[in-house]
Amino acid sequence: MTILFSVGLFLLAGLCEIGGGYLVWLWVREGKPLLYGIVGAFILVLYGLIPTFQSAHFGRVYAAYGGMFILLSLLWGWGIDGVQPDRFDLLGASLCLLGVGVIMYTPRSM
């Protein structure tokens, strides 16, 4: 599996988790129609399936995904809610992405 494909899977999983969760949030907290919750739940199921296409084991994939989730959450908040990340948000996200790289893409000997 290429790194580019793996990163794409992380991005897709993140969009599904955050997007699905956001739709459920809108349904419950903002009083949107039930269809928001149903679509959100379906998208959250997709989020559960997408990481299974990663080549690493469950623990490694989900540990690394946590770093991607942090970055994507900040970007979602900026793009959807209009809350721009500050320099400390960016520093923290950068450290997390460094961790993603180490966890997922550092060569290991068997």
N, C-alpha and C positions, 0 to 999 in steps of 0.2 A: 504494500500500500504506500502510495506517495504521501509526503507530508502535506502537499496541497490538498489532496483528497481528504485526508484526515482533518485538516483545519476546516475544510468545507463542511464536513459532517458535524464538527463542533459548532460552527456558525448556524447551520440548519437546526440542530438540536436546541441551541440557545434561543433562536427566533421562535421555535415551537413552544418552548417552556415559558418564555416571557410573554409571547403573544397569547398563548392559551390561558395563562394565568391572568393576564390583563383583561381578557374577555370575561372570565369568571368574576374578576374584581368588579368590572363594570356592571355585570348582572346583579351581584349581591350588594355592592356598596353604592352604586349610582342608580339603581332601579331600572336598568335596561331590561328589555324583554328576555324571557327564558331562552330564546334561541341563542343569545350571546353565551349563556352558560353551557348550552349543549355543544355549540361549535367549539367553545373554549375547551371543554372536556375532551372532545375528539382530537383537537390539536395537541393536548397534553398526552394523549395516548401515543400519538406520533412521536412526541418527544421521548417517550419511553422506548420506542422501537429504534430510532435512529442511531443511538450509541452502540447498538448491537453490531453494527457494521464496522466498528473500529477493530483493528487487529489485536490490540492489547487486551489484557484481562480486565474484568469489571472494576476492581479497586483502582487500578491505574487510570482507566478511562474516566471514571467519575471524579477522581482526585484532580486530574488535569482539567476536566470540564468545569470544575468549580472556579478555576482561574478565568476561563473564558466567560463564564456566567457573570463574573464581577464586571469585566469590561463591557459586555453586552448590556448589562443592567444600567450602567452609567450612560451608555450611548442611547438606550431606550429613553431614559429619563430626560436626556438632553433633547432628543428628537421629538418625543411625544409630549412630554410634560413641560418642556422648555427650561429645565433646570441644568444649566451648564456646569460640567465638572470643573472643580477648582484644581489647583496644582497638586494638592495632596491626594485628591481622587486619582489624578493622572499618574502620580508617583506610585500609589498603591496598586493601580491596575497594571502598571509596567512591571512591578515586582511579581505580581501574579502571573503575567504572561511569561516572564523569565522562568517561573516555576513550571508552567505548562511545558515549556521547551525542554527543561531538564527531565521532567517526569515522562513525557511522551516520546521525545525524539533523541535522547542521548543513546548512542550505541551501547549495547550491553553484550558482554561475553557470556556464553552459555556454559 
